[in-house]
Amino acid sequence: MSRRRILEPECLLAMVQKTLQIRMAGESGEGVLSTGELITRAAARAGYRVLTSKTNPAEIKGGHATFQVCLGPVPLLEAKDELDVLVAFNEEAWQKSGPDLRPGGLLIYDSASFQPPQDPERSQYAVPMTGIARDRLKFGLAKNVVAVGVVAALFDLDREVLCELIEQKFSHKGAEVVARNLEALDAGRDYVREVLPQEALFSVEADRRSPTRMLLNGNQALSLGFLAAGCSFFAGYPITPASDVMEFLAVQLPRIGGVLIQAEDEIASLGMVLGASYTGARAMTATSGPGLSLMVEMLGLASMAEIPCVILDVQRAGPSTGLPTRHEQSDLFLAAVGGHGDSQRLVLAPTSVADCFVQAVNAFNLAERYQVPVLVLSDTVLASRMTDFERPDLANLPRWERLEARPTGPDFERYQITESGISPMSLPGTPFGQYVATGLEHNPRGLPRYDAANHAAMSDKRFRKFSKAALEAPEPFRQGDPDSELGLLTWGSTAGAVASALQELERRGVRLEMLAPRMLWPLPDHQVGEFLERKKRVAVVECNRTGQMATLVASRYNHPFGLGRINVYGGAPFRQAELVQKIEEWCQHVR
Amino acid sequence: MSAENTHPATEDYRSQERPTWCPGCGDFGVLSAVHGALSQLGIPPEKIVAISGIGCSSRFPFFLSTYGIHGLHGRTMPITTGVRAAGHGLHVFTVGGDGDAFAIGGGHLLHAARRNLDITYLIMDNSVYGLTKGQASPTSALGYATKTSPRGTTDIPLNPLLLAMVAGASFVGRAFSGRPKELTRMIVEASRHPGFALIDIFSPCPTFNKVNTFKSYRDEVADLPKDHDPSDLMQAMNRAACESPRYLGVLYRVQRPTFLQQLEHLKTGTEADRPRLLEDLFDEMR
């Protein structure tokens, strides 16, 4: 067994720092993700604020996969570009992720798999993970848990917590498997302790104030939010990266008397949702871009017949089948204005994992109050990003109800023309409330009518709801200097990247303010319009080629200098350095 | 059930809207049969949801005094599935035409049937697209000439009964708008059947289909033989495939667990359990 020690105390001292970023990289299916999750979970329980990101190939087995966790004492907005520690399971992992390892950083590699060339700027630490697992423990599968032990020892993660997590993870496979994995954990820990000069090599401060924090990814936060919002019906069709919302609710909904149906396609999914909502259920579906494309005709029906529904779109890179596991924010056009006719729907975009929970609740409340489809645009980054998460206070969640009609005589007007545009809705079973929900233009009683005055009056009624809902848009995410002349608009998960870039720019003396509306359609004038009025120059930062938010904003507001556009569209989110540089360039350009 | 004792009259199911159909349309007969069947079933109008797609026959819900959804072309089955799965204590039935059911909605029909969705689906089959003024439908005869198939269609007609049986429907019948008494009886029977009941109804379009007419159907149809055994799938399929005569009656009927029965079976709690479930999940997700 090789015990080559390359780590020198000098470079270890350099690692005493505020945050620590670790990446696991290897072949997909080798356990890269489960290794990363175990470490993240243990770190979160130890009081660290954590933020993860991962990449995985579209294939089920094989291909390069990474899992990265950033940990520290304060809530984290965005992953750093540079790694402090890289755990490479194979040579490809080292080749692809090695360049991200900062000078002074630490490479841990499986010496049974490959041997990197010497690097004077970085510490390299050979751990025969495969060897320990296969030869010493006679349990090749435990290689990942050996790696967990190695990383845990590096910054002194609590062994008890890890043991508990390993027991949870493997208990369904029997006591024997649990015991062997615990053995692997200790083997990894002991290996580090024996060959390194001191314990607790990394001193990263934790935040021990809030012991009730949970650890969730965006899809989990959304799922919990939908449950907390009263969702009782879900119909969907499996699609990456939204399927795990459906899988989660498939287990949970029957426990509260709810229903989940796997439909034959996405058209049927939303059709079932509308049918369920018609009877009064808080109903939803979840999909990604290709599925949303199919749902467009149903969105039109929901808008015309005024049937509340929630559609979660976990965006991925498109068009068409696109890059199914890659990141992009390119469904905004479809969500906001896709489809024929003058239809209205609300579009919300969570800006963080924690916001996923809140926006899920907002989505149901807005859908029910305004009897409209509400789309929630999440994305691939948020879907799989895990962060620590303050336990929600269920008793204080807002709950908005549908305005229900209880008519006492005939001639009930389901689509009564009202000032707010909201008409009381009768539910099947209610006497005197009978009406036909139709996609045809209709009069207040719901009967098909095609005259000009009626169509104009009914369109106006429906759009009054739309304008009113904008006034109830959730508060936007603001960051930076309110007095700065330059402003950045952004949305979704990119908000975290921009906020983080702003901190770096502030250190460099560049002052900016950012605004990320959490309702994107209709654009809330009191947020976006007001921001544009206050700023001399504004650029829109988003992950797409077409500048979808920029286009929608430009279509509504006339800004004297037009809008700058800062975009990436390679299938990955902004890297910090790249974003800081692009913003700086834009600032210089407009000054 | 108290509803059964009130025995609403046929009139109680009629809305004030006048049907939009052409004089002589087969759908009038189906509408009367539905009014009669609902009256016999004695379900109060506010407990009924009638769901349709788009097409001449899909205007149906507007001519009833019940709740209704006039949805999208071909999407009756998904919408019905949602209403059925989430609605409680409702009587739900679906109506539509042959284009709605078998062309644009063909994919959904298969899945509603295999789920054994608890509904009655009345298909007013006139073998032509009426609302778009006379194009071939999936049940049009081979060679049927229309404005979009001027030299005759090249596709063989689809057999709705065989399709339904193969897909897993548990009640499959054929009726004729020109025989309203039998039709009413079959609708009542189908409504009482637990599971997916499909009735293909010959409902002639006098305006656009000059081939399949009241007269032609009268010449072609015959009652099922007295000894027909609807639980015998092979016999049912043979008779469904027979083109001369075209049999009327309940060709196939079996009992198997329905969609709603299975959904209920999956449920392990109620709405009251929601707060505790959430707190438990919060505890687990650490």
Interface residues (C-beta under 8 A of the other chain):
Chain A: R41 A44 R45 R213 M214 L215 L216 Q220 L224 L227 A228 G230 S232 F233 A235 Q252 P254 R255 I256 G257 G258 V259 I261 A263 E264 D265 I267 A268 S269 L270 G271 M272 V273 L274 G275 A276 S277 Y278 T279 G280 A281 A283 E297 M298 L301 A305 R391 P392 L394 P428 G429 T430 P431 F432 G433 Q434 Y435 V436 A437 T438 G439 L440 L447 P448
Chain B: E17 P44 P45 E46 K47 V49 I51 I54 P61 F62 S65 T66 Y67 G68 I69 H70 G71 L72 R75 M77 P78 I79 T80 T81 G82 V83 R84 A85 A86 G87 H88 G89 L90 G107 H108 L110 H111 L263 L266 K267 T268 G269 T270 E271 D273 R274 P275 L277 L278 E279 L281 F282 M285 R286
